Amino acid sequence: MITITKINGKNLTINCELIETMEETPDTTITMTTGNKLIAQESIDELVSKVVRYKRELLN
């Protein structure tokens, strides 16, 4: 699970295993495998870093 910041400034924790795609337009749109779309303040690079950290924690 990772925490993102929605456009309204509120935090939302999501299951990063369900992320299908991410696109910057200029806000970052996250499309989940469920079809839900979320808009985050973080860049794609920031979100990828969060996912990598999360997955590293699982392996340790």
C-alpha positions as CSV (number, residue, x, y, z in Angstrom):
1,M,0.0,0.0,0.0
2,I,1.2,3.5,-0.8
3,T,-0.2,6.9,0.2
4,I,-0.9,9.5,-2.5
5,T,-2.0,13.1,-2.2
6,K,-5.2,13.9,-4.1
7,I,-5.7,17.2,-5.8
8,N,-7.7,18.5,-2.9
9,G,-4.7,17.9,-0.6
10,K,-6.2,14.9,1.2
11,N,-4.2,11.7,1.5
12,L,-5.4,8.4,0.2
13,T,-3.8,5.0,0.7
14,I,-4.1,2.7,-2.3
15,N,-3.1,-0.8,-3.1
16,C,-0.2,-0.3,-5.5
17,E,-0.6,-3.9,-6.8
18,L,-3.8,-2.7,-8.6
19,I,-2.2,0.2,-10.5
20,E,-2.6,-0.5,-14.2
21,T,-1.2,2.8,-15.8
22,M,-0.1,6.3,-14.8
23,E,-0.1,9.3,-17.0
24,E,1.0,12.9,-16.4
25,T,-1.3,15.4,-18.1
26,P,0.1,17.6,-16.1
27,D,-1.5,16.1,-13.0
28,T,-0.8,12.4,-12.6
29,T,-3.8,10.2,-13.5
30,I,-3.6,6.7,-12.0
31,T,-5.8,4.1,-13.6
32,M,-6.5,1.1,-11.5
33,T,-7.2,-2.5,-12.7
34,T,-10.7,-2.0,-11.4
35,G,-11.2,0.9,-13.9
36,N,-11.2,3.6,-11.2
37,K,-9.2,6.7,-12.0
38,L,-7.4,8.8,-9.4
39,I,-5.7,12.1,-9.8
40,A,-2.6,12.6,-7.6
41,Q,-0.3,15.6,-6.9
42,E,2.8,13.5,-7.0
43,S,4.8,13.0,-10.2
44,I,5.0,9.6,-11.8
45,D,8.7,9.4,-10.7
46,E,7.6,10.0,-7.1
47,L,4.9,7.4,-7.2
48,V,7.3,4.8,-8.8
49,S,9.7,5.5,-6.0
50,K,7.0,4.8,-3.4
51,V,6.0,1.6,-5.1
52,V,9.7,0.4,-5.3
53,R,10.1,1.2,-1.5
54,Y,6.9,-0.7,-0.7
55,K,8.0,-3.7,-2.7
56,R,11.5,-3.7,-1.1
57,E,9.9,-3.7,2.3
58,L,7.9,-6.8,1.3
59,L,11.1,-8.7,0.3
60,N,12.9,-7.9,3.6
